[in-house]
Amino acid sequence: MFYHNINPILLKLGPIEIRYYGLIYALGFVITYFFLIKLSKERQIDLKKEDLIDLIFYLIIGVVAGARLFYVLFYNLPYFIENPLIVFAVWQGGLSFHGALVGAALIAAWFCKKHKIKFYQLADMIVIPAALALMLGRIANFINGELVGRITNVPWCVNFEGYEGCRHPSQLYESFKNLVIFAILWTIKDKKINNKKLPDGFLFWLFVMLYSTFRFIIEFWRAPDSQLGFIIFGLTMGQLLCLAMFVVGAIFMIKIFKK
């Protein structure tokens, strides 16, 4: 049993707070930038460092906007209808990965059109460091003591402040899940099928399918959102979105191989 008493604030200078959460997310985007430099050179994609800096900047906007929009629409719409200004208070929490993925994909599509690059070429590169950044992000959730797991009596359970009972550290389960996804993508990125390189889009849709599958399973140990609870057949909103995500991924994966 572990008692969670981690202070989420690393440093406080007057009214200014430097939190682990923000630093970790910033580190995730920095990691993504350097990975994209390396991968674009390996794959001979003509992107300058300045272009990649622009891409990261717009990805941040797309990820936050998409994540917030999905949370508002799917997780707590009645509350935000009554309190519309709270929609913009993203620092209070309330972001959805599924929306972040959609936002990032839209930004990537716009960027590709602007720089005359194939979408799948860029998407296949982005998902590799994205998995690593997501791993760090879930560690940030654990430090914040949020998105906790369900009550359990396993020896490694955690007592989170403000929550009843000892709970699964589901944030760490998800962090490990993202590390596994990164390892798989990194291992197979240069593999060949029948002496041919992997088709464009394979890594992107594999990421979608792996994430949705692992996340669906881990949700059985994660506490459902208090305002929603279980939606249908004992499944959470996160699991329902993952089911939809997997189906879309499978359809596009089949289309890629049919070509």
SERO-4910 file (N, C-alpha, C, O; in steps of 0.05 Angstrom, whole numbers):
BEGIN
 pado doro    nc1    nc2    nc3   cac1   cac2   cac3    cc1    cc2    cc3    oc1    oc2    oc3
  Met    A     17    -24      0      0      0      0     18     25      0     38     26     14
  Phe    A     10     44    -16     25     69    -18      7     93    -14    -15     94    -25
  Tyr    A     15    111      3     -1    135      8     10    158    -10     33    166     -8
  His    A     -8    167    -27      0    187    -47      0    215    -34    -21    226    -28
  Asn    A     24    225    -30     27    252    -18     46    269    -34     60    286    -24
  Ile    A     47    264    -60     66    278    -78     55    306    -83     32    309    -91
  Asn    A     71    326    -79     63    354    -85     66    358   -115     88    356   -125
  Pro    A     44    365   -129     45    369   -158     60    394   -166     67    397   -189
  Ile    A     66    411   -146     80    436   -152    110    433   -147    118    427   -124
  Leu    A    126    436   -167    155    433   -164    167    458   -151    184    456   -134
  Leu    A    157    481   -160    169    507   -151    147    528   -152    131    529   -171
  Lys    A    147    545   -132    128    567   -131    143    593   -126    157    597   -106
  Leu    A    139    612   -145    152    638   -143    130    659   -143    120    668   -164
  Gly    A    121    667   -119     99    686   -116     74    673   -127     66    651   -119
  Pro    A     60    686   -146     36    675   -158     41    654   -179     23    641   -189
  Ile    A     67    651   -187     74    633   -209     80    605   -197     97    602   -179
  Glu    A     67    585   -209     72    558   -201     83    542   -224     73    542   -246
  Ile    A    104    527   -218    116    509   -238    109    481   -230    118    471   -209
  Arg    A     92    468   -246     81    442   -239     95    420   -255    102    424   -278
  Tyr    A     97    397   -243    108    374   -257     92    368   -282    103    361   -303
  Tyr    A     66    371   -280     47    365   -302     55    380   -328     58    369   -349
  Gly    A     58    407   -325     65    423   -348     93    417   -358     97    416   -383
  Leu    A    112    412   -340    139    406   -349    140    380   -364    155    377   -384
  Ile    A    125    360   -354    126    334   -367    114    335   -395    124    323   -414
  Tyr    A     92    350   -398     79    353   -424     98    368   -443     99    362   -467
  Ala    A    111    389   -433    130    404   -449    153    385   -459    161    386   -482
  Leu    A    162    368   -440    183    349   -447    173    330   -469    189    322   -487
  Gly    A    148    322   -468    137    304   -488    138    317   -516    144    303   -535
  Phe    A    132    342   -518    133    356   -544    162    360   -554    167    358   -577
  Val    A    180    364   -535    209    366   -542    219    340   -553    233    339   -573
  Ile    A    211    318   -540    219    291   -549    208    286   -577    222    275   -594
  Thr    A    183    294   -581    170    290   -607    186    305   -629    190    295   -651
  Tyr    A    194    330   -623    209    346   -642    235    332   -651    241    330   -674
  Phe    A    251    322   -632    276    310   -639    272    283   -653    288    276   -670
  Phe    A    252    268   -645    246    244   -660    238    250   -689    247    235   -707
  Leu    A    223    271   -693    214    278   -720    238    286   -737    239    281   -761
  Ile    A    257    300   -725    282    307   -740    296    281   -749    304    279   -773
  Lys    A    299    262   -731    313    237   -738    297    221   -759    309    212   -778
  Leu    A    271    218   -755    255    201   -772    252    213   -800    252    199   -820
  Ser    A    249    240   -801    247    253   -828    272    250   -844    271    247   -869
  Lys    A    295    250   -831    320    246   -845    322    217   -855    330    212   -878
  Glu    A    315    198   -838    316    170   -845    298    163   -869    304    147   -886
  Arg    A    274    176   -869    255    170   -889    256    190   -913    239    189   -931
  Gln    A    276    207   -912    282    226   -934    257    243   -940    249    246   -963
  Ile    A    245    254   -919    223    272   -922    234    300   -918    246    306   -898
  Asp    A    229    317   -938    241    344   -938    226    363   -919    207    377   -926
  Leu    A    236    363   -894    225    381   -874    248    394   -859    266    381   -848
  Lys    A    248    420   -858    268    435   -844    261    436   -814    239    431   -806
  Lys    A    281    442   -798    277    444   -770    256    466   -763    240    462   -745
  Glu    A    256    487   -779    237    509   -774    208    498   -780    189    506   -766
  Asp    A    206    481   -800    179    470   -806    170    452   -783    146    453   -776
  Leu    A    188    437   -772    180    419   -750    173    435   -725    155    426   -709
  Ile    A    187    457   -720    180    474   -697    151    485   -701    135    485   -682
  Asp    A    145    493   -725    117    502   -731     97    480   -727     76    484   -715
  Leu    A    105    456   -736     87    433   -733     81    427   -704     58    423   -696
  Ile    A    102    427   -687     98    422   -658     80    443   -646     63    436   -630
  Phe    A     84    468   -653     68    490   -642     38    486   -649     21    488   -632
  Tyr    A     33    480   -674      5    476   -682     -7    450   -671    -31    448   -666
  Leu    A     10    430   -668      1    405   -656     -8    410   -627    -28    398   -618
  Ile    A      6    426   -612     -2    433   -585    -30    445   -585    -47    437   -569
  Ile    A    -35    464   -603    -61    476   -605    -82    455   -612   -104    454   -600
  Gly    A    -76    439   -632    -96    419   -641   -102    398   -620   -125    390   -616
  Val    A    -81    389   -606    -85    369   -585   -102    380   -562   -121    366   -554
  Val    A    -96    403   -553   -111    415   -530   -139    421   -538   -158    414   -524
  Ala    A   -143    433   -562   -170    440   -571   -187    415   -576   -210    414   -567
  Gly    A   -175    395   -589   -190    371   -594   -197    356   -569   -219    345   -565
  Ala    A   -177    354   -551   -181    339   -526   -203    353   -509   -219    339   -496
  Arg    A   -203    379   -509   -223    394   -493   -251    391   -505   -271    387   -491
  Leu    A   -252    393   -532   -278    392   -546   -291    364   -541   -315    363   -535
  Phe    A   -276    343   -543   -287    316   -539   -296    313   -510   -317    300   -505
  Tyr    A   -281    324   -491   -288    321   -463   -315    336   -458   -332    325   -445
  Val    A   -317    359   -469   -342    375   -466   -366    360   -478   -387    358   -466
  Leu    A   -362    349   -502   -385    337   -516   -392    309   -505   -416    303   -503
  Phe    A   -372    294   -497   -378    266   -490   -378    260   -460   -389    240   -451
  Tyr    A   -365    278   -444   -362    271   -416   -379    288   -397   -386    279   -375
  Asn    A   -385    313   -405   -399    330   -385   -414    353   -399   -412    376   -390
  Leu    A   -428    348   -421   -441    368   -437   -461    385   -421   -460    410   -423
  Pro    A   -479    373   -405   -498    389   -390   -485    410   -372   -494    433   -370
  Tyr    A   -463    402   -359   -449    421   -341   -438    445   -357   -440    468   -348
  Phe    A   -426    439   -380   -414    461   -396   -435    478   -410   -429    502   -416
  Ile    A   -458    467   -415   -480    484   -426   -488    504   -405   -494    527   -412
  Glu    A   -489    496   -380   -496    515   -358   -473    534   -351   -478    556   -341
  Asn    A   -448    525   -357   -425    541   -350   -407    544   -375   -385    532   -375
  Pro    A   -415    558   -395   -400    558   -421   -372    570   -418   -354    561   -433
  Leu    A   -367    588   -400   -341    600   -398   -320    580   -387   -296    583   -392
  Ile    A   -330    560   -372   -312    540   -361   -299    523   -383   -279    510   -379
  Val    A   -312    523   -407   -301    507   -429   -271    515   -434   -255    498   -442
  Phe    A   -265    540   -430   -238    550   -436   -218    546   -413   -195    551   -416
  Ala    A   -228    537   -390   -211    534   -366   -198    506   -367   -204    490   -349
  Val    A   -182    501   -387   -170    475   -390   -151    468   -367   -145    444   -362
  Trp    A   -141    488   -353   -122    483   -331   -137    469   -307   -124    459   -289
  Gln    A   -163    470   -307   -178    456   -286   -182    427   -292   -194    412   -276
  Gly    A   -171    417   -314   -173    389   -321   -197    384   -339   -214    401   -343
  Gly    A   -198    360   -351   -219    353   -369   -210    352   -398   -218    369   -414
  Leu    A   -194    332   -405   -184    329   -432   -188    299   -440   -186    281   -424
  Ser    A   -194    295   -465   -199    268   -476   -177    261   -496   -172    276   -515
  Phe    A   -165    238   -493   -145    229   -512   -157    226   -540   -144    234   -560
  His    A   -181    216   -542   -193    211   -568   -196    237   -583   -192    238   -607
  Gly    A   -203    258   -569   -205    284   -582   -178    295   -589   -175    308   -610
  Ala    A   -158    290   -572   -131    299   -578   -121    286   -603   -108    299   -619
  Leu    A   -127    260   -608   -119    246   -632   -132    259   -657   -118    263   -677
  Val    A   -157    265   -655   -171    277   -677   -160    305   -683   -155    312   -706
  Gly    A   -155    321   -662   -144    347   -665   -116    346   -678   -110    362   -696
  Ala    A    -99    327   -669    -73    324   -680    -74    316   -709    -58    325   -725
  Ala    A    -92    298   -716    -95    288   -743   -103    311   -762    -93    312   -784
  Leu    A   -121    328   -753   -130    350   -770   -107    370   -774   -104    380   -797
  Ile    A    -92    375   -753    -69    393   -756    -48    381   -776    -37    395   -793
  Ala    A    -43    355   -773    -24    342   -790    -33    342   -819    -17    346   -837
  Ala    A    -60    339   -824    -70    339   -851    -66    367   -863    -59    370   -886
  Trp    A    -72    387   -847    -68    415   -857    -39    420   -863    -32    432   -883
  Phe    A    -21    411   -845      8    415   -848     18    401   -874     34    412   -889
  Cys    A      8    377   -878     17    362   -902      8    375   -928     23    376   -947
  Lys    A    -16    386   -928    -26    400   -951     -9    425   -957     -2    431   -980
  Lys    A     -2    439   -935     14    463   -938     42    457   -949     53    472   -965
  His    A     54    435   -940     82    428   -947     84    406   -968    105    397   -975
  Lys    A     60    398   -979     59    379  -1001     73    352   -993     90    342  -1007
  Ile    A     64    343   -970     74    317   -959     50    298   -957     27    307   -951
  Lys    A     54    272   -961     32    253   -957     26    251   -927     43    249   -911
  Phe    A      0    251   -922     -9    251   -894      2    227   -879     12    229   -856
  Tyr    A      0    203   -891      8    179   -877     38    178   -871     47    167   -851
  Gln    A     54    191   -889     83    193   -884     89    208   -858    105    199   -842
  Leu    A     74    230   -854     78    245   -829     66    231   -805     78    230   -784
  Ala    A     41    221   -809     27    208   -787     43    184   -776     44    179   -752
  Asp    A     55    168   -794     71    145   -786     94    153   -769    103    138   -751
  Met    A    105    177   -774    127    187   -757    118    197   -730    130    191   -710
  Ile    A     96    212   -730     87    225   -706     79    205   -684     85    210   -661
  Val    A     66    183   -692     55    165   -672     77    152   -655     72    143   -633
  Ile    A    101    150   -666    123    137   -651    130    153   -626    129    142   -604
  Pro    A    139    178   -629    145    194   -605    120    201   -589    121    205   -565
  Ala    A     96    201   -603     71    207   -588     66    186   -567     57    193   -545
  Ala    A     72    161   -573     68    140   -553     86    144   -529     78    140   -506
  Leu    A    110    154   -534    129    159   -512    120    183   -496    121    183   -471
  Ala    A    109    204   -510     99    227   -496     75    220   -479     72    231   -457
  Leu    A     58    202   -489     34    194   -474     43    178   -449     29    180   -428
  Met    A     64    163   -451     74    149   -427     81    169   -405     74    165   -382
  Leu    A     95    190   -413    102    211   -393     78    225   -383     76    232   -359
  Gly    A     58    230   -400     34    243   -392     19    229   -370      8    241   -352
  Arg    A     18    202   -372      4    186   -351     19    187   -325      7    186   -303
  Ile    A     45    190   -326     61    193   -301     53    220   -288     51    222   -264
  Ala    A     49    240   -305     40    266   -295     13    264   -282      8    277   -261
  Asn    A     -5    248   -293    -31    243   -281    -28    230   -253    -43    237   -235
  Phe    A     -9    212   -251     -5    199   -225      6    219   -205     -3    219   -182
  Ile    A     25    236   -213     35    256   -195     13    275   -186     13    283   -162
  Asn    A     -5    281   -203    -28    299   -197    -49    285   -179    -66    298   -168
  Gly    A    -48    258   -178    -68    244   -163    -95    244   -176   -115    246   -162
  Glu    A    -96    243   -202   -121    245   -217   -124    220   -235   -105    205   -239
  Leu    A   -148    216   -246   -155    193   -262   -147    167   -248   -134    150   -259
  Val    A   -157    165   -224   -149    143   -206   -163    117   -215   -182    117   -230
  Gly    A   -153     95   -204   -164     69   -210   -187     62   -191   -195     78   -174
  Arg    A   -197     38   -194   -220     28   -178   -209     17   -151   -185     11   -149
  Ile    A   -226     16   -132   -218      6   -105   -209    -23   -107   -222    -40   -120
  Thr    A   -187    -30    -93   -176    -57    -94   -161    -62    -69   -157    -44    -52
  Asn    A   -153    -87    -65   -136    -94    -42   -109   -107    -51    -96   -121    -36
  Val    A   -101   -102    -76    -75   -112    -86    -53    -99    -70    -56    -76    -61
  Pro    A    -30   -112    -66     -9   -101    -49      2    -74    -58     12    -59    -42
  Trp    A      0    -69    -84     11    -44    -95    -10    -21    -97     -6     -1   -111
  Cys    A    -33    -25    -84    -54     -5    -86    -45     22    -74    -26     22    -57
  Val    A    -58     44    -81    -50     70    -73    -74     85    -60    -96     85    -71
  Asn    A    -68     98    -38    -88    115    -25    -84    144    -36    -65    157    -29
  Phe    A   -103    153    -53   -102    179    -64   -118    199    -47   -140    192    -38
  Glu    A   -106    222    -43   -120    243    -27   -146    250    -40   -147    256    -64
  Gly    A   -168    250    -24   -194    258    -34   -210    235    -45   -233    239    -54
  Tyr    A   -199    211    -45   -213    188    -56   -216    166    -34   -197    162    -18
  Glu    A   -238    153    -33   -243    133    -13   -230    107    -21   -230     99    -45
  Gly    A   -218     93     -2   -206     67     -6   -179     67    -20   -170     88    -30
  Cys    A   -167     44    -21   -141     40    -34   -147     32    -63   -165     15    -68
  Arg    A   -133     44    -82   -141     41   -110   -118     32   -128    -95     34   -122
  His    A   -127     21   -151   -107     13   -172    -93     38   -182   -106     58   -187
  Pro    A    -66     38   -184    -52     60   -197    -55     58   -228    -36     54   -242
  Ser    A    -80     62   -237    -86     57   -265    -70     76   -283    -65     70   -307
  Gln    A    -62     99   -273    -46    118   -289    -19    104   -297    -10    108   -319
  Leu    A     -8     89   -278     17     76   -284     13     52   -302     31     46   -318
  Tyr    A    -10     39   -300    -16     17   -319    -16     29   -348     -5     17   -367
  Glu    A    -30     52   -350    -32     65   -376     -5     75   -386      1     74   -410
  Ser    A     12     84   -368     38     93   -375     54     70   -387     68     73   -407
  Phe    A     53     47   -374     67     23   -384     56     14   -410     71      6   -428
  Lys    A     30     16   -413     17      9   -439     28     26   -462     33     16   -483
  Asn    A     31     52   -457     41     69   -478     71     63   -484     80     66   -507
  Leu    A     86     55   -464    113     47   -468    115     22   -486    132     20   -503
  Val    A     97      3   -481     96    -21   -497     89    -14   -526    101    -25   -545
  Ile    A     70      4   -530     63     13   -557     87     25   -571     92     20   -594
  Phe    A    101     43   -557    125     55   -568    145     34   -576    156     35   -598
  Ala    A    150     14   -559    169     -7   -565    162    -22   -590    179    -29   -606
  Ile    A    136    -28   -593    126    -43   -616    130    -27   -642    141    -37   -661
  Leu    A    122     -2   -641    124     15   -665    154     19   -672    161     19   -696
  Trp    A    170     24   -652    199     29   -658    212      4   -669    230      6   -686
  Thr    A    204    -20   -659    216    -45   -668    209    -52   -697    226    -62   -711
  Ile    A    185    -46   -705    176    -55   -731    177    -33   -753    171    -38   -776
  Lys    A    184     -8   -745    183     14   -764    198     10   -790    191     21   -810
  Asp    A    220     -6   -789    236    -11   -813    233    -39   -823    249    -48   -840
  Lys    A    214    -54   -812    210    -81   -821    198    -82   -849    188    -62   -859
  Lys    A    200   -105   -862    189   -108   -889    169   -132   -889    171   -151   -874
  Ile    A    149   -129   -907    130   -151   -912    134   -160   -940    130   -145   -959
  Asn    A    141   -186   -944    147   -196   -971    168   -179   -985    165   -173  -1009
  Asn    A    189   -172   -971    211   -156   -981    203   -128   -990    217   -115  -1005
  Lys    A    180   -119   -980    171    -92   -986    168    -77   -959    160    -89   -939
  Lys    A    174    -51   -959    172    -35   -935    142    -34   -927    124    -37   -943
  Leu    A    138    -28   -902    110    -26   -892     95     -5   -907    106     17   -912
  Pro    A     71    -10   -915     55     10   -930     51     36   -913     48     34   -888
  Asp    A     50     58   -926     44     83   -913     17     81   -898     -3     72   -909
  Gly    A     17     90   -873     -7     89   -857     -9     65   -839    -25     65   -820
  Phe    A      8     45   -843      8     21   -827     13     27   -798     -1     19   -780
  Leu    A     35     43   -793     42     49   -765     21     66   -751     16     62   -728
  Phe    A     10     85   -766    -11    102   -755    -35     86   -746    -44     89   -723
  Trp    A    -46     69   -763    -70     54   -756    -63     32   -736    -81     24   -721
  Leu    A    -39     21   -737    -31      2   -717    -31     15   -689    -40      4   -670
  Phe    A    -21     40   -688    -21     55   -663    -50     58   -653    -56     54   -630
  Val    A    -68     65   -671    -96     69   -664   -108     44   -653   -122     44   -632
  Met    A   -102     21   -666   -114     -4   -657   -101    -14   -631   -115    -25   -614
  Leu    A    -75    -11   -628    -62    -19   -603    -71     -3   -580    -78    -13   -559
  Tyr    A    -72     24   -584    -81     41   -562   -109     35   -553   -115     32   -529
  Ser    A   -127     32   -572   -155     28   -565   -159      1   -551   -175     -2   -533
  Thr    A   -144    -20   -560   -146    -46   -548   -136    -46   -519   -149    -55   -500
  Phe    A   -111    -36   -515   -100    -35   -488   -115    -17   -469   -119    -23   -446
  Arg    A   -124      6   -480   -139     25   -463   -166     13   -455   -174     16   -432
  Phe    A   -179     -2   -473   -204    -15   -467   -201    -34   -443   -217    -35   -425
  Ile    A   -179    -49   -444   -174    -69   -423   -168    -55   -396   -179    -62   -375
  Ile    A   -150    -35   -397   -142    -21   -372   -165     -6   -359   -165     -2   -335
  Glu    A   -185      2   -375   -208     16   -364   -223     -1   -343   -238     10   -327
  Phe    A   -219    -28   -344   -232    -45   -324   -220    -41   -296   -232    -49   -276
  Trp    A   -197    -29   -295   -184    -23   -269   -185      7   -263   -176     16   -241
  Arg    A   -195     23   -281   -196     52   -277   -224     60   -269   -244     51   -279
  Ala    A   -226     78   -249   -252     87   -240   -266    103   -262   -253    120   -274
  Pro    A   -292     98   -266   -306    114   -287   -309    143   -278   -308    149   -254
  Asp    A   -314    160   -297   -318    189   -290   -343    191   -272   -364    180   -278
  Ser    A   -340    206   -250   -361    207   -230   -387    217   -241   -409    208   -232
  Gln    A   -386    236   -260   -411    248   -271   -425    229   -291   -448    234   -298
  Leu    A   -411    209   -300   -422    190   -320   -427    163   -309   -448    150   -314
  Gly    A   -408    152   -294   -410    125   -284   -407    106   -308   -392    111   -327
  Phe    A   -421     83   -306   -420     64   -328   -443     70   -347   -465     76   -339
  Ile    A   -437     69   -373   -456     78   -393   -475     55   -402   -500     58   -399
  Ile    A   -464     33   -412   -480     11   -421   -464    -15   -419   -440    -15   -425
  Phe    A   -477    -37   -411   -464    -63   -408   -440    -61   -389   -420    -76   -393
  Gly    A   -441    -43   -370   -419    -40   -351   -394    -28   -363   -372    -30   -351
  Leu    A   -396    -15   -386   -373     -2   -399   -373     28   -393   -394     40   -390
  Thr    A   -349     39   -393   -346     68   -389   -346     83   -415   -345     71   -437
  Met    A   -348    109   -414   -347    125   -438   -320    121   -453   -320    119   -477
  Gly    A   -299    119   -438   -273    114   -450   -272     88   -466   -260     87   -487
  Gln    A   -285     67   -455   -286     42   -469   -303     43   -494   -296     31   -515
  Leu    A   -325     57   -493   -342     60   -517   -327     75   -539   -329     68   -563
  Leu    A   -313     96   -532   -297    111   -551   -275     94   -563   -268     96   -586
  Cys    A   -263     77   -546   -242     59   -555   -253     38   -575   -239     31   -594
  Leu    A   -277     29   -570   -289     10   -589   -293     23   -616   -286     11   -637
  Ala    A   -303     47   -616   -306     62   -642   -279     66   -655   -276     64   -679
  Met    A   -259     73   -639   -232     78   -648   -220     53   -661   -207     55   -682
  Phe    A   -224     30   -649   -214      5   -659   -227     -2   -686   -213    -10   -705
  Val    A   -253      1   -687   -268     -5   -712   -257     12   -735   -253      2   -757
  Val    A   -254     38   -730   -244     56   -751   -216     47   -759   -210     46   -783
  Gly    A   -199     41   -740   -172     33   -745   -171      7   -762   -155      5   -781
  Ala    A   -188    -12   -755   -188    -38   -769   -197    -34   -798   -186    -46   -816
  Ile    A   -218    -17   -802   -228    -12   -829   -206      0   -847   -202     -9   -870
  Phe    A   -192     20   -837   -172     33   -853   -147     15   -857   -134     16   -878
  Met    A   -141     -2   -837   -119    -21   -840   -125    -41   -862   -107    -47   -878
  Ile    A   -150    -50   -864   -158    -68   -885   -156    -55   -912   -147    -67   -932
  Lys    A   -164    -29   -914   -162    -14   -939   -133    -11   -948   -127    -13   -972
  Ile    A   -115     -6   -929    -87     -3   -936    -76    -29   -948    -62    -27   -968
  Phe    A    -83    -52   -937    -72    -77   -948    -86    -85   -973    -74   -100   -989
  Lys    A   -111    -76   -977   -124    -82  -1003   -110    -68  -1026   -110    -78  -1048
  Lys    A    -99    -45  -1020    -85    -30  -1041    -59    -44  -1049    -45    -34  -1066
***
